[in-house]
């Protein structure tokens, strides 16, 4: 970022805080109108999908509904019975010279019994809601993680880690609060409105009509405010995801930030994304929190109008029409109706207060379902891996237990190249055939582009026969790692073919294809657990002895035994307590325990110092023996003994041959090897 850009961003940031309240309000209205025309809205069907998760607990939902109906009915009934208390009990007592309080006491006892039932239902309700809330969130997280495991690598290449994590944390937490608080409260308020409306009709039809007209005006204004706040809440959740992504990236890159003294520049960048979150959150909460006070204030005005109208009708001697006939407008009628009016308008105020949480939850749920709607990695492959054993004639047959020999189980109709071993009959009565797994990898005239129209690889042809070591060298960005990604089918090629033991890899099921490949990457990922667990990650059914043997092969055994608890030492934080070289050695041991026929070493020794590299190289040579190996390396000393070396530049193979052949040509490889050119 240059000085002019920083100055421009800082000026915009300061301008935001220098606006007058009127200017800020106009800008908010304008921005809300703009958001309406963008795709920053809740996805259609979001609430229906939430209900689909909630209905996985039908009995808990049923009893919650029953409890809410009982509670709302008691409140409405209690308010309506105030008329009887005043007109039938209190007013007659005022006219008696010797008041008899027994009838009033009996009636109040009945009311007390009703309210005790209400207390019991209020105690039962949260117990039911906890089960629904936690169960629903568990199911959503389970579905999110299961679906995320099926997403293609391209999704994670184009989405920030922090933004993905925000869907598991912030968005699910917003949904949790809505399920436990907002949704039940809104449902209760809706039931309460119905019950109260019936009670109001029972007490006074004219006053009910007046209340409905005034309430309609309140609802119209409330819906108007909710519409604006909803758009900002969707934007707030997206901005929150961006902030999380930025912070996650900054935490992981703290060393780089400090080395290059970019603390100030990073702070300015953070201020920019955080300011966007501030703006969207502020406007969302301004509109969201405004609706509650507005509804409450207008509700008080409604009480006043209803009280004045009722008192005027009573003084004028007007009659009072009800569901059970016509009667006089009495003091009890007015008191009871004002109480019912309060119970009728209060739910609207409570709904307005819950709208903020509902919109936040809907925005979060929309992002959650956005993840669940991402297309999964497609896999049309039908060829699978099978354990085999050779019969007396040396012909492979399927085995029902784990063996050290593998073969491709090829259904009929799948083409197999003429250079493949076999195929042999599966021997299980099916039309399948078995092709021994040898590790013959061939790329034939492969073209590839990550983005249509921007081709990365051009007419790549590579032939790696079983047991051969093929090295890919070239400058950064030449396309070396892309080739290995295509072999793994992290991406599919545009044209050409890639075959594995004579079988097009598109015909091989992806899990089986990747199970037959061992990969050691430059960026090591270690998981929370013991050192033994991290090595066993290469093959989960490996024994402790096999893991130790793999560590010895990678020359990792000596340093592992010097750790506080040896192989049982707990690693956390991606193994931050280990050096980069030690982490890489564990990664190599992980690949060694898997022992696949094809190994891909992507800069496997780039993070290891020269002395450690010499130690590791012996283990690497043992690891690569009798395996087909693809090596990507900047240190050309590690590829001298390769059977074939491919020099790649700008997605094209410009030279190929052995080390001696390429040196004799005195071309690009010669320049790189002698140091005339740098690989970077």
VOGU-3710 file (C-alpha; in Angstrom, 3 decimals, decimal comma):
1> xxxxxxxxxx> 0,000/0,000/0,000  1,531/3,350/-1,039  1,313/6,601/0,900  -1,467/8,011/-1,280  -3,662/4,951/-0,688  -3,083/5,081/3,062  -3,931/8,796/3,125  -7,101/8,204/1,117  -8,291/5,423/3,408  -7,482/7,422/6,536
11> xxxxxxxxxx> -9,409/10,411/5,165  -12,456/8,239/4,502  -12,192/6,808/8,011  -12,048/10,253/9,631  -14,841/11,579/7,431  -17,148/8,902/8,800  -16,781/10,221/12,346  -17,043/13,884/11,291  -20,533/13,556/9,810  -23,453/15,272/11,531
21> xxxxxxxxxx> -26,251/13,050/12,911  -28,529/14,197/10,068  -25,883/13,342/7,472  -25,290/9,958/9,111  -29,020/9,252/9,053  -29,335/10,192/5,365  -26,298/8,036/4,536  -27,846/5,143/6,448  -31,108/5,402/4,505  -29,173/5,575/1,240
31> xxxxxxxxxx> -27,007/2,588/2,176  -30,051/0,558/3,239  -31,670/1,261/-0,131  -28,475/0,157/-1,861  -28,343/-3,034/0,182  -31,855/-3,823/-0,963  -30,569/-3,987/-4,503  -27,602/-6,185/-3,672  -27,418/-9,849/-2,787  -26,699/-9,040/0,877
41> xxxxxxxxxx> -30,040/-10,489/1,916  -31,266/-13,537/3,741  -31,539/-16,444/1,328  -35,098/-17,543/0,515  -36,206/-20,573/2,470  -33,821/-19,954/5,368  -36,535/-20,022/8,038  -38,059/-23,158/6,512  -34,702/-24,915/6,745  -34,281/-23,836/10,356
51> xxxxxxxxxx> -37,717/-25,302/11,100  -36,610/-28,516/9,417  -33,870/-28,864/12,029  -36,205/-27,921/14,880  -38,775/-30,515/13,816  -36,256/-33,275/14,416  -37,496/-32,946/17,994  -41,290/-33,138/17,400  -42,312/-34,131/20,921  -40,235/-31,423/22,552
61> xxxxxxxxxx> -41,726/-28,933/20,069  -45,256/-30,197/20,826  -44,932/-29,891/24,590  -43,271/-26,490/24,244  -46,278/-25,339/22,223  -48,656/-26,746/24,854  -46,785/-24,941/27,636  -46,822/-21,664/25,700  -50,568/-21,932/25,032  -51,310/-22,622/28,704
71> xxxxxxxxxx> -49,128/-19,727/29,818  -50,583/-17,249/27,298  -54,145/-18,394/28,012  -53,747/-17,894/31,753  -52,389/-14,373/31,279  -55,282/-13,373/28,981  -57,876/-15,030/31,202  -56,465/-13,361/34,312  -56,660/-9,943/32,679  -60,262/-10,514/31,516
81> xxxxxxxxxx> -61,366/-11,686/34,949  -60,425/-8,300/36,400  -63,823/-7,121/35,137  -65,540/-9,705/37,359  -63,345/-8,793/40,307  -64,297/-5,114/40,024  -67,954/-5,320/38,928  -69,089/-8,494/40,735  -67,050/-8,394/43,950  -65,383/-5,071/44,745
91> xxxxxxxxxx> -68,203/-2,689/43,714  -70,890/-4,646/45,676  -68,620/-4,622/48,740  -68,523/-0,829/48,611  -72,336/-0,748/48,889  -72,571/-3,199/51,831  -72,659/-1,928/55,393  -71,134/-5,194/56,591  -68,927/-6,377/53,714  -68,555/-10,132/53,197
101> xxxxxxxxxx> -65,053/-10,743/51,780  -65,448/-14,533/51,515  -66,694/-14,540/47,861  -63,841/-12,216/46,855  -61,323/-14,396/48,693  -62,597/-17,537/46,908  -62,370/-15,821/43,539  -58,851/-14,538/44,256  -57,857/-18,064/45,318  -58,916/-19,326/41,899
111> xxxxxxxxxx> -56,843/-16,592/40,248  -53,862/-17,506/42,440  -54,207/-21,153/41,355  -54,101/-20,093/37,711  -50,956/-18,048/38,244  -49,280/-20,935/40,112  -49,867/-23,079/37,021  -48,273/-20,282/34,968  -45,214/-20,381/37,231  -44,910/-24,156/36,703
121> xxxxxxxxxx> -45,126/-23,819/32,923  -42,519/-21,050/33,030  -40,203/-23,490/34,850  -40,817/-26,332/32,375  -40,348/-24,204/29,246  -36,542/-23,626/29,469  -35,972/-27,341/30,121  -37,695/-28,185/26,841  -35,970/-25,366/24,956  -32,465/-26,416/26,039
131> xxxxxxxxxx> -32,942/-29,824/24,431  -34,253/-28,299/21,211  -31,585/-25,582/21,119  -28,525/-27,705/21,831  -29,726/-30,631/19,745  -30,407/-28,397/16,754  -27,010/-26,700/16,954  -25,285/-30,075/17,286  -27,050/-31,330/14,164  -26,188/-28,160/12,247
141> xxxxxxxxxx> -22,504/-28,343/13,243  -22,431/-32,034/12,349  -23,914/-31,312/8,934  -21,580/-28,369/8,364  -18,466/-30,368/9,171  -19,582/-33,419/7,212  -20,372/-31,225/4,211  -17,134/-29,258/4,570  -15,183/-32,516/4,335  -16,733/-33,095/0,920
151> xxxxxxxxxx> -15,934/-29,655/-0,495  -13,258/-29,364/-3,172  -9,870/-27,856/-2,414  -10,818/-24,911/-4,614  -13,351/-23,786/-1,982  -10,665/-23,411/0,669  -8,384/-21,691/-1,807  -11,004/-18,980/-2,331  -12,407/-18,577/1,223  -10,573/-17,225/4,231
161> xxxxxxxxxx> -10,079/-19,621/7,107  -11,401/-17,085/9,608  -14,563/-16,547/7,554  -15,241/-20,299/7,516  -14,613/-20,490/11,265  -17,001/-17,581/11,816  -19,839/-19,755/10,516  -19,111/-22,331/13,212  -18,844/-19,739/15,983  -20,512/-16,352/15,475
171> xxxxxxxxxx> -23,246/-17,492/13,113  -24,199/-20,584/15,113  -24,150/-18,545/18,337  -26,544/-16,014/16,808  -28,808/-18,891/15,817  -28,531/-20,372/19,320  -29,779/-17,203/20,946  -32,691/-17,009/18,536  -33,722/-20,628/19,161  -33,511/-20,309/22,934
181> xxxxxxxxxx> -34,914/-16,783/23,276  -36,247/-14,968/20,230  -38,213/-17,731/18,480  -39,982/-18,994/21,652  -40,721/-15,436/22,741  -42,188/-14,525/19,355  -44,269/-17,709/19,324  -45,464/-16,986/22,843  -46,298/-13,418/21,871  -48,255/-14,630/18,835
191> xxxxxxxxxx> -50,292/-17,042/20,971  -50,742/-14,336/23,568  -52,052/-11,947/20,902  -54,676/-14,478/19,803  -55,759/-15,286/23,362  -55,831/-11,620/24,350  -57,743/-10,649/21,214  -60,469/-13,185/22,035  -60,599/-11,894/25,619  -60,841/-8,300/24,346
201> xxxxxxxxxx> -63,796/-9,229/22,144  -65,399/-10,820/25,187  -64,994/-7,631/27,194  -65,736/-4,912/24,595  -66,115/-5,074/20,821  -65,976/-1,278/20,159  -62,812/-0,774/22,206  -61,282/-3,811/20,466  -61,866/-2,263/17,040  -60,274/1,000/18,208
211> xxxxxxxxxx> -57,268/-0,887/19,564  -56,838/-2,873/16,323  -56,767/0,314/14,218  -54,159/1,953/16,450  -52,119/-1,267/16,609  -52,101/-1,569/12,800  -50,322/1,796/12,598  -47,749/0,613/15,146  -47,155/-2,621/13,211  -46,679/-0,750/9,921
221> xxxxxxxxxx> -43,966/1,440/11,445  -42,329/-1,557/13,121  -42,188/-3,540/9,849  -40,637/-0,518/8,129  -37,821/-0,370/10,704  -37,306/-4,143/10,637  -36,917/-4,112/6,865  -34,032/-1,664/7,101  -32,314/-3,362/10,031  -32,485/-6,799/8,382
231> xxxxxxxxxx> -30,301/-5,742/5,472  -27,688/-4,319/7,783  -27,647/-7,466/9,946  -26,825/-9,606/6,916  -23,979/-7,231/6,056  -22,838/-7,245/9,688  -22,379/-11,036/9,668  -20,357/-10,858/6,461  -18,196/-8,036/7,820  -17,698/-10,032/11,020
241> xxxxxxxxxx> -16,449/-12,961/8,954  -13,975/-10,663/7,187  -12,663/-9,350/10,504  -12,206/-12,907/11,782  -10,396/-13,850/8,598  -8,094/-10,836/8,841  -7,276/-11,487/12,523  -6,627/-15,182/11,863  -4,261/-14,291/9,047  -2,492/-11,677/11,175
251> xxxxxxxxxx> -2,043/-14,068/14,106  -0,526/-16,740/11,865  1,729/-14,167/10,205  2,927/-12,273/13,278  6,569/-13,146/12,681  6,428/-11,902/9,106  4,660/-8,708/10,186  7,299/-7,983/12,812  10,241/-8,912/10,589  9,150/-6,418/7,946
261> xxxxxxxxxx> 7,930/-3,899/10,586  4,493/-3,710/9,024  2,682/-3,246/12,320  1,378/0,204/11,360  0,299/-0,847/7,881  -1,462/-3,919/9,273  -3,155/-1,743/11,891  -4,483/0,544/9,187  -5,781/-2,408/7,194  -7,449/-3,798/10,302
271> xxxxxxxxxx> -8,989/-0,400/11,016  -10,513/-0,454/7,553  -12,232/-3,862/7,885  -13,128/-3,170/11,508  -14,617/0,196/10,531  -16,809/-1,553/7,964  -18,034/-3,885/10,716  -18,590/-0,886/12,983  -20,731/0,857/10,378  -22,888/-2,143/9,525
281> xxxxxxxxxx> -23,276/-3,155/13,190  -24,115/0,382/14,245  -26,799/0,861/11,633  -28,220/-2,630/12,205  -28,556/-2,004/15,924  -29,779/1,588/15,504  -32,710/0,427/13,398  -33,142/-2,774/15,403  -33,101/-1,101/18,811  -35,239/1,796/17,624
291> xxxxxxxxxx> -38,290/-0,353/17,003  -38,688/-1,392/20,672  -38,875/2,121/22,166  -41,080/3,328/19,306  -43,567/0,506/19,846  -43,574/1,007/23,618  -44,108/4,749/23,324  -46,945/4,370/20,843  -48,354/1,646/23,072  -48,603/4,083/25,978
301> xxxxxxxxxx> -50,386/6,514/23,674  -52,803/3,726/22,709  -53,581/2,987/26,396  -54,404/6,648/26,903  -56,684/6,841/23,874  -58,501/3,637/24,852  -58,936/4,812/28,475  -60,307/8,181/27,392  -62,651/6,554/24,863  -63,888/4,023/27,415
311> xxxxxxxxxx> -64,402/6,652/30,127  -66,242/8,899/27,673  -68,535/6,035/26,662  -69,245/5,194/30,309  -70,039/8,822/31,224  -72,266/9,177/28,180  -74,140/6,036/29,176  -73,373/4,225/25,929  -73,844/0,500/25,776  -71,038/-2,004/25,419
321> xxxxxxxxxx> -71,312/-4,710/22,745  -69,510/-8,026/23,547  -69,414/-11,589/22,250  -71,914/-12,616/24,910  -74,391/-9,791/24,326  -74,914/-6,116/25,096  -74,229/-4,580/28,493  -73,330/-1,294/30,093  -69,842/0,199/29,921  -68,694/-0,152/33,539
331> xxxxxxxxxx> -65,599/0,712/35,536  -64,641/-2,971/35,562  -64,957/-3,059/31,778  -62,577/-0,134/31,361  -60,022/-1,447/33,881  -60,104/-4,958/32,410  -59,832/-3,685/28,840  -56,878/-1,423/29,609  -55,167/-4,421/31,173  -55,954/-6,513/28,079
341> xxxxxxxxxx> -54,834/-3,675/25,829  -51,498/-3,696/27,628  -51,244/-7,474/27,140  -52,119/-6,987/23,473  -49,542/-4,281/22,737  -46,760/-5,524/25,018  -46,116/-8,592/22,826  -45,598/-6,267/19,884  -42,993/-4,353/21,838  -41,357/-7,617/22,855
351> xxxxxxxxxx> -41,409/-8,853/19,257  -39,773/-5,582/18,184  -37,045/-6,159/20,758  -36,548/-9,731/19,506  -36,429/-8,694/15,865  -32,801/-7,654/16,249  -31,882/-11,139/17,413  -34,063/-12,788/14,782  -32,492/-10,838/11,927  -29,031/-11,580/13,277
361> xxxxxxxxxx> -29,929/-15,268/13,480  -31,427/-15,294/9,998  -28,305/-13,629/8,609  -26,105/-16,168/10,394  -28,299/-19,074/9,292  -28,174/-17,795/5,719  -24,369/-17,961/5,835  -24,495/-21,418/7,418  -26,817/-22,718/4,728  -24,640/-20,968/2,172
371> xxxxxxxxxx> -21,826/-23,279/3,262  -24,155/-26,291/3,201  -25,262/-25,345/-0,325  -21,739/-25,207/-1,701  -21,399/-27,915/-4,376  -19,484/-30,920/-3,094  -16,510/-32,450/-4,817  -17,761/-34,518/-7,724  -16,581/-38,090/-7,985  -17,827/-40,372/-10,737
381> xxxxxxxxxx> -15,006/-42,881/-10,323  -15,969/-46,539/-9,936  -12,527/-48,156/-9,774  -11,574/-48,980/-6,194  -8,625/-50,392/-4,282  -8,780/-54,004/-3,147  -6,546/-56,144/-0,973  -5,205/-59,062/-2,976  -3,076/-62,133/-2,511  -1,463/-64,264/-5,186
391> xxxxxxxxxx> -2,654/-67,793/-5,738  -0,415/-70,756/-6,478  -0,024/-69,597/-10,088  0,974/-66,057/-9,113  -2,361/-64,583/-10,177  -3,774/-61,919/-7,802  -7,080/-62,724/-6,140  -9,236/-60,612/-3,865  -8,591/-61,035/-0,144  -11,080/-60,402/2,655
401> xxxxxxxxxx> -8,362/-59,174/5,013  -5,558/-56,627/4,902  -2,539/-57,710/2,916  0,533/-55,874/1,734  -0,529/-56,236/-1,893  -3,091/-54,056/-3,640  -4,889/-54,041/-6,972  -7,378/-51,860/-8,779  -10,849/-53,408/-8,823  -11,986/-52,397/-12,316
411> xxxxxxxxxx> -15,653/-52,794/-13,333  -16,408/-53,969/-16,842  -16,476/-51,203/-19,414  -13,564/-49,232/-17,923  -10,665/-48,937/-20,374  -7,252/-50,141/-19,221  -4,063/-49,147/-21,025  -2,020/-51,823/-22,792  1,028/-51,148/-20,609  -0,807/-52,110/-17,386
421> xxxxxxxxxx> -0,166/-55,460/-15,715  -3,095/-57,804/-16,224  -5,930/-57,284/-15,963  -6,824/-60,534/-14,211  -10,263/-61,916/-13,361  -11,373/-60,832/-9,917  -12,176/-64,434/-9,043  -15,337/-63,538/-7,113  -17,894/-64,395/-9,776  -18,290/-60,790/-10,995
431> xxxxxxxxxx> -17,384/-59,170/-14,302  -14,765/-57,060/-12,522  -11,067/-57,445/-13,207  -7,972/-56,765/-11,105  -5,087/-54,569/-12,221  -2,080/-54,866/-9,883  -1,167/-51,569/-8,240  2,342/-50,757/-9,475  2,557/-46,948/-9,585  2,705/-46,224/-13,314
441> xxxxxxxxxx> 1,739/-42,524/-13,677  1,419/-40,913/-17,105  0,328/-37,413/-18,080  -0,555/-37,163/-21,759  -0,862/-33,719/-23,378  -2,429/-32,206/-20,272  -3,794/-28,653/-20,351  -5,179/-26,965/-17,248  -6,474/-23,617/-16,009  -7,717/-22,634/-12,561
451> xxxxxxxxxx> -9,843/-19,893/-14,102  -11,319/-20,325/-17,596  -9,324/-18,351/-20,116  -6,138/-18,217/-18,005  -4,265/-21,406/-18,873  -1,632/-22,560/-16,376  -0,309/-25,786/-17,908  0,330/-26,231/-21,624  0,602/-29,668/-23,280  2,301/-31,417/-20,334
461> xxxxxxxxxx> 3,422/-34,997/-20,982  5,249/-36,934/-18,250  5,829/-40,681/-17,975  6,783/-42,150/-14,608  7,155/-45,922/-14,690  6,956/-48,020/-11,512  9,925/-47,334/-9,249  11,142/-44,294/-11,166  12,008/-40,983/-9,584  10,846/-37,980/-11,598
471> xxxxxxxxxx> 11,968/-34,496/-10,565  10,114/-31,289/-11,392  12,262/-28,175/-11,227  11,677/-24,590/-12,198  11,037/-21,166/-10,774  8,227/-20,407/-8,353  4,862/-20,301/-10,124  6,048/-22,404/-13,039  3,321/-25,019/-12,400  5,167/-27,775/-10,523
481> xxxxxxxxxx> 2,791/-28,066/-7,568  -0,162/-27,748/-9,932  0,938/-30,968/-11,643  0,914/-32,875/-8,351  -2,485/-31,375/-7,497  -3,822/-32,789/-10,742  -2,449/-36,243/-9,955  -4,372/-36,104/-6,657  -7,450/-34,832/-8,516  -7,686/-31,803/-6,281
491> xxxxxxxxxx> -8,547/-30,240/-9,625  -9,622/-31,784/-12,926  -7,753/-31,152/-16,154  -9,160/-29,217/-19,109  -7,941/-31,655/-21,734  -5,576/-34,585/-22,132  -5,413/-37,619/-19,852  -3,727/-38,746/-16,657  -3,491/-42,504/-16,211  -2,546/-44,593/-13,196
501> xxxxxxxxxx> -1,510/-48,160/-14,035  -3,232/-47,709/-17,378  -6,512/-46,436/-15,846  -7,753/-42,888/-16,372  -7,697/-41,329/-12,901  -11,158/-39,872/-13,562  -12,418/-43,469/-13,486  -10,827/-44,055/-10,062  -12,803/-43,168/-6,928  -11,054/-40,179/-5,344
511> xxxxxxxxxx> -10,645/-41,685/-1,836  -9,008/-44,782/-3,327  -6,821/-42,707/-5,631  -5,552/-40,545/-2,770  -5,090/-43,566/-0,512  -2,577/-44,886/-3,031  -0,540/-41,652/-2,937  1,789/-40,436/-0,211  2,422/-36,695/0,034  5,003/-34,700/1,966
521> xxxxxxxxxx> 4,260/-30,995/1,643  6,423/-27,982/2,318  3,816/-26,613/4,757  3,522/-29,211/7,495  0,200/-29,667/9,301  0,427/-31,355/12,696  -2,676/-32,050/14,731  -3,309/-31,827/18,459  -2,291/-35,172/19,916  0,814/-37,217/20,589
531> xxxxxxxxxx> 3,758/-37,569/18,245  2,706/-41,195/17,764  -0,802/-40,089/16,757  0,586/-37,662/14,196  2,758/-40,349/12,613  -0,134/-42,836/12,666  -2,230/-40,296/10,764  -0,626/-41,715/7,622  -2,341/-45,069/8,302  -4,760/-45,228/11,212
541> xxxxxxxxxx> -4,434/-48,993/11,682  -0,633/-48,863/11,931  0,846/-50,393/15,104  3,190/-48,538/17,437  6,067/-50,658/16,144  5,291/-49,678/12,541  5,142/-45,989/13,518  8,515/-46,231/15,269  9,985/-48,025/12,240  8,695/-45,224/9,989
551> xxxxxxxxxx> 10,248/-42,615/12,300  13,580/-44,423/12,140  13,348/-44,554/8,357  12,873/-40,780/8,321  15,690/-40,340/10,873  13,176/-38,779/13,281  13,475/-41,406/16,009  16,496/-39,869/17,746  15,007/-36,417/18,327  11,575/-37,839/19,201
561> xxxxxxxxxx> 13,066/-39,923/22,029  14,668/-36,744/23,412  11,270/-35,053/23,786  9,817/-34,878/27,342  7,538/-37,904/26,837  9,084/-39,346/23,705  6,465/-40,622/21,290  3,751/-39,758/23,842  4,653/-36,066/23,880  1,545/-33,983/23,250
571> xxxxxxxxxx> 1,768/-31,603/20,302  -0,503/-28,584/20,000  -0,672/-25,417/17,965  0,582/-27,206/14,842  3,666/-28,391/16,737  4,943/-24,905/17,539  7,292/-26,317/20,193  9,242/-28,144/17,487  11,631/-26,702/14,964  10,584/-26,526/11,336
581> xxxxxxxxxx> 12,963/-29,354/10,494  11,578/-31,588/13,256  8,025/-30,964/12,099  9,058/-31,901/8,584  10,673/-35,124/9,789  7,424/-36,146/11,492  5,616/-35,392/8,241  8,035/-37,643/6,357  7,537/-40,397/8,929  3,777/-40,036/8,452
591> xxxxxxxxxx> 4,187/-40,664/4,730  6,550/-43,559/5,411  4,052/-45,407/7,612  1,444/-45,136/4,840  3,913/-46,787/2,430  1,963/-46,082/-0,791  3,385/-47,059/-4,197  3,567/-43,420/-5,347  5,201/-40,645/-3,332  4,918/-36,901/-3,973
601> xxxxxxxxxx> 7,560/-34,803/-2,241  6,747/-31,121/-2,635  9,763/-29,210/-1,312  9,978/-31,827/1,452  13,440/-30,721/2,593  13,207/-27,015/1,875  12,716/-26,131/5,561  15,583/-28,289/6,774  19,098/-26,982/7,215  21,956/-28,456/5,219
611> xxxxxxxxxx> 23,216/-30,676/8,037  19,745/-32,042/8,768  19,134/-32,464/5,066  22,050/-34,872/4,830  20,583/-36,925/7,666  17,102/-36,872/6,165  18,266/-37,641/2,653  19,345/-41,142/3,642  15,915/-41,778/5,081  14,306/-40,249/2,020
621> xxxxxxxxxx> 16,304/-42,517/-0,254  15,098/-45,513/1,722  11,560/-44,178/1,646  11,669/-43,722/-2,136  13,185/-47,122/-2,889  10,826/-49,241/-5,014  8,333/-46,369/-5,169  7,326/-44,129/-8,015  8,350/-40,681/-6,817  7,586/-37,147/-7,946
631> xxxxxxxxxx> 10,021/-34,673/-6,407  9,623/-30,909/-6,477  12,779/-29,232/-5,290  14,633/-25,944/-5,417  17,800/-27,552/-4,106  18,974/-29,264/-7,237  21,415/-31,388/-5,248  18,401/-33,429/-4,090  17,349/-34,396/-7,637  20,670/-35,416/-9,181
641> xxxxxxxxxx> 19,902/-39,114/-8,917  16,439/-38,793/-10,499  15,599/-41,032/-13,460  14,125/-38,053/-15,270  14,224/-34,329/-14,626  11,596/-32,010/-16,064  12,419/-28,310/-16,273  9,172/-26,343/-16,238  8,722/-22,683/-17,022  5,442/-20,822/-17,471
651> xxxxxxxxxx> 3,485/-24,082/-17,475  5,541/-25,745/-20,195  8,214/-28,446/-20,104  11,210/-26,810/-21,736  13,810/-29,516/-20,989  13,758/-33,152/-19,956  16,387/-35,797/-19,342  18,755/-37,127/-16,689  21,063/-34,889/-14,722  24,060/-35,684/-16,918
661> xxxxxxxxxx> 22,066/-35,225/-20,126  20,751/-31,828/-19,060  24,177/-30,662/-17,913  25,608/-31,668/-21,265  22,913/-29,657/-23,061  24,012/-26,517/-21,195  20,491/-25,168/-21,301  18,189/-23,831/-18,566  18,947/-26,663/-16,128  22,675/-26,141/-16,575
671> xxxxxxxxxx> 22,244/-22,446/-15,799  20,196/-23,238/-12,713  22,555/-25,926/-11,473  25,698/-23,898/-11,906  24,092/-20,913/-10,195  23,974/-18,622/-13,180  20,209/-18,300/-12,614  18,312/-18,449/-9,363  15,228/-20,606/-9,120  13,286/-17,854/-7,422
//
